Amino acid sequence: MNTLTLVSHHLCPYVQRAAIALVEKEVPFERISVDLSDKPDWFRALSPLGKVPLLKVALDGQDAVIFESAVILEYLEETQAQSLHPADPLQRARHRSWIEFGSQVLNGIARFYNARTDEALDDEARALARMFVRLEAELGEGPWFAGQDFSLVDAVYGPIFRYFDAFDQIADFGILTDKPKTAVWRKALAERASVRDAVAPDYPERLLKFLRDRRSAVSRRIPGVSHPAG
C-alpha cells in the first residue's frame, strides 16, 4: 500500500505543482500545511532545505521523504498512471526545459514584487514581459502548452498565472499585454478543476496580504497601503 502525504504551505506555487499533478493522475493523498515562519520540529527534521513541498511516501512499511518539486513530479511520473509527460524523448526533454523556465519566471516574479523602487519595479516588469514573449512564441493553438494534452508544463504555469490575478487588481503592469496565446492558456488553466482546487478558497486574500506586507513598490500601489520607499 502506497500512502502519500504532501507537506504544504498555503501560498507556495511549487506545492501547487505537485497537488495539480496528483489530482490529474487521480492519486489519493493527504495534505498538511506548515507555517514556514514558525517551522515545527518535525518539519525541520524531515526537510533538509527547510522548504516545501515535501512528499512523504509510506510504502510497504517503509517511510521516505522526497523534496524539491521537480523531483516530486518526476517520481509521480515514474510511479503513477496517466503520464503527464510526452512519450517522445525529445518532446519530453523540451517540456522539462520549459518547466525549468517556469521556475525562472517565478524567480522573476519574486524580484518584481520585492522591488523597492518604482524604477526597479519597471525594470522587473520589462524583464518578465520579455520572458513571456519567449513563452508566447512556443505556444500553439492551445488550449494547453502541448495543444490538446494537459501536461506537467501546464501544472507548473497554472500557479504562475495566479500571481497575475493579484497583480491585475493592483495596476496594469503590461507584462502579459499583446500575448493572445498566453491569454487563452491562462484562461484555460484558471478554469481547470485541478488548478483551481490546488489552493484554498481564501488564497486570493492571503496572496494580497502577502504582497501588501512586502513594503515594496508593488505594495505601495495597493489601495490603503502607504509605506515609504527605500
N, C-alpha and C positions, 0 to 999 in steps of 0.2 A: 504493500500500500504506500503510495507516494503522496505525502501531505505537504502542501506549500503554504508558507506564510510570507506575505510581503510587508516588510517593515518600511514605514512610510512617513512622510511629512505632508501636511495639508497643501503646501504651495509648490512642492518640488516637481519641476517638469520631467526630471529623469525618472521619478517614481511613476508618473503618469504613463510613460512609455511602456513600462512593464505591466501596469494594470490594463492598458489597452490590449497588449499582446495576449495576456491571459484570457481576457474576455473574448477576443476574436477567436482564440483557439478552444473556447468553451472548457477551460480548465478551472475546476473549483479551487478557491484559495481563500485564506483568511488575510485580513489586512489590519495591521496595527500601526497607529500613528505615534510618533515621539515628538517631544518638544526639543528642538535642536539647540535652543538657548539654555536648556537645563537638562542635559542628557542623562538619562538614568544609567546606573552602574551596569545593568545587564546589557544595555546597548553599547556602552563603551567596550565591554568585554567581547561583544560579537563583531563590532565594526572596526577593522584595522585602520581605516582612514577617518573614522568618526563621521561618516556621511551616510545618507540614504540614496538609493534604495539598498536594502538587503533582501535576499531571498533565502529564507530558512527552508531547507529540504529535509524532511523526515522520510527516509526510505529504508524499509526492511529493518527497522530498529536502529538505524544509524542516522545521526543528525549531522548536517553540514550547512555552512553558510556561504552564499555566493554574493560578492559585492561588485559594484560598478554596473551601470545599466546596460552597456553594450555587451558585457559578458553574460548578464542575465538573459538578454534577448537571444543570444546565440545558444545558451543552454536550453531555453524553451524550444528553439528551432530543432535542436538535436534530439529532444526527448518527448516532444508533444506532436500530436497530429495537426493537420491543417496548416501546412507550411505557409509562412508569410514572406518568404524569400523566393525569387525566381529560381527555376530549375537550372537554367543555363548558367555555367560558371562565370562567364564574362558579365552577364547582366547582374548576377548575384554580387560580384565584386563592385560593379557600378553602384548598386544600391547601398552597399556598405560605405562606399566613398561619400555618398550624399547623406548618409546617416552621420558620418563624421562632420560633414559640412553643417548639418543641423546643430551639432554641438558647438561649432564655432559661431553660428548665428546666436545661440543662447549666450555665449560669451560677449558678443557684441551688444545684445540686449541689456546685459548686466552693466556694461560700460555706459550704455545710453542712460539707463535710469539712475546710475550713480554719478553722472556728470555734474560737476559742481557749478559750472558757469553756463550761461546761455551759449557762449561761443563753443565750448566743449560739447554741449548738447547738440548743437547744429552739426558739428563735425561728426559726431557719432551717428546722427540721423542719416547723414550722407553716406557714411560707411555702410550702414545697414541697407540703405537703398541700393547701393552697388551690389551687395550680396544677393539681394532679391532680383536684381536684373539678371545675374548669372543663373539663378534658380528658374526664373521665368523662361529663359532660353531652353531649359531642359525639359519643360513640361509639354505634354502633348494635348490631346483633346479632352483628357480627363475622363471621369471626374477625379481620379486618383493619380498619384505620381506615375504609375505604370499603366494608365488607361483604365480598363475595367476591373483590374485586380487590386484590391486593398493589400498593402504590403507593410513591412516594418518601417519603411520610409514614411508612410502616412502616419504610423503610430508615433513617430518622432516629431513630425511637424504639427500634429494636432495641438499639443501643449504649447508650441511656439506661438501659434496664432491667438491663443488665449491672451497673451500679453497685449496684442494689438486691440483686442476688445476693450481692454482697460485704457490703453493709450488713446483710442478714439474718443473716449469720454472726456479726456483732458484737453486735447488740442489736435489740430490737423498737422501732423509732423511730416506728411508727404512720403513716408517710407514705402508704402505699398501703392502709391499713385501710379496710374497708367501701366498696370500689370494685370491685364484681364484674365490670363490663365491662372495666375495666383489667386485672383478673386474667386474664380469658380472652385478651385481646390479648397480654399479657406471655407467657403460656404458649405461644401460637401462634408468637410471634416466636422464643422460645427454641428451638423445635423446627424452625424453618425453616433449611434447609441453608445458604442464602446468609448468613444472620445468624450461625449457629453457626460457620461457617468463615471469618468475616471477621476472626477473631483466632486467634493460635497456641494450641496446647493448654495452654501454660503461662501463659496470660493471667490466670486467677484468682489464681495465686500472685504474679504480677507486680503485679496491682492491689492485693492485700492488703499487699504490701511497700510499695507507693507510699503507701497510707493509713497504714500503721504509721510511716512516716518523716515524716509531716506535723507531728508534735509538736503535735497538735491535740486537741480534746476527743474526737473520734472515735478517734484513735489510742490515747488512754489507755484506751479501753474494750476494745481488742484484748488478749486474754489474753497475758500475758508482757511487756506494754509498761507502763513506768512513767516518764512524763515529768511534770515539774512544770507546773502551769497557769501561764498568762501568757506 
